[in-house]
């Protein structure tokens, strides 16, 4: 169960913003926006849209946007 609902809401907002950016810009996505999402979602922060970030974006948005590496998704659930 998530205790910090404010953080959950913020992560959802960032995930939606990042998903829109990724769809619009592709590989030229905003790495700072992704890093902010990663931090808020409790992921390792590197600004790279890989399988863990893709799994988290899918969890928050319901959209399956494959990672740039094409290596699939890592399941995600918030733990904060």
C-alpha positions in Angstrom: 0.0 0.0 0.0 1.3 3.4 -0.9 1.5 5.8 2.0 2.6 9.0 0.1 -0.3 9.7 -2.2 1.0 13.1 -3.0 4.2 11.5 -4.4 2.1 9.0 -6.2 0.1 11.7 -7.9 3.2 13.7 -8.8 4.8 10.5 -10.3 1.6 10.0 -12.4 1.8 13.6 -13.7 5.4 13.2 -14.6 4.8 9.8 -16.3 2.0 11.3 -18.4 4.2 14.3 -19.4 7.1 12.0 -20.2 5.0 9.7 -22.3 3.7 12.6 -24.3 7.3 13.9 -24.8 8.5 10.4 -25.9 5.7 10.0 -28.4 6.4 13.5 -29.8 10.2 13.5 -29.8 11.2 9.8 -29.9 14.9 9.2 -29.1 15.3 13.0 -28.6 13.1 12.8 -25.4 13.7 15.1 -22.5 16.2 13.3 -20.3 15.8 15.7 -17.4 12.0 15.1 -17.4 12.6 11.4 -17.4 15.2 11.7 -14.5 12.7 13.7 -12.5 10.1 11.0 -13.1 12.6 8.3 -12.2 13.4 10.0 -8.9 9.8 10.6 -8.0 8.8 7.0 -8.9 11.6 5.6 -6.8 13.7 4.3 -9.7 17.4 4.6 -10.2 18.0 8.0 -11.8 20.0 7.9 -15.0 17.8 9.7 -17.6 17.8 6.6 -19.8 14.5 5.2 -21.0 15.1 1.5 -20.4 13.0 -1.5 -19.3 12.5 -0.3 -15.7 11.4 3.2 -16.7 9.2 1.7 -19.4 7.5 -0.6 -16.8 6.9 2.4 -14.5 5.5 4.5 -17.3 3.2 1.7 -18.2 2.0 1.3 -14.6 1.2 5.0 -14.2 -0.2 5.7 -17.7 -1.5 2.3 -19.0 0.5 3.0 -22.2 3.0 0.4 -23.4 5.7 2.6 -24.8 8.7 0.2 -25.5 12.1 1.2 -24.1 14.6 2.6 -26.6 16.7 -0.6 -26.1 13.7 -2.7 -27.3 14.3 -5.1 -24.4 10.8 -5.2 -23.0 9.4 -4.1 -19.7 10.3 -4.7 -16.0 7.3 -4.9 -13.8 6.9 -2.0 -11.5 4.8 -1.1 -8.4 5.5 1.9 -6.2 7.1 1.2 -2.8 6.8 4.6 -1.0 
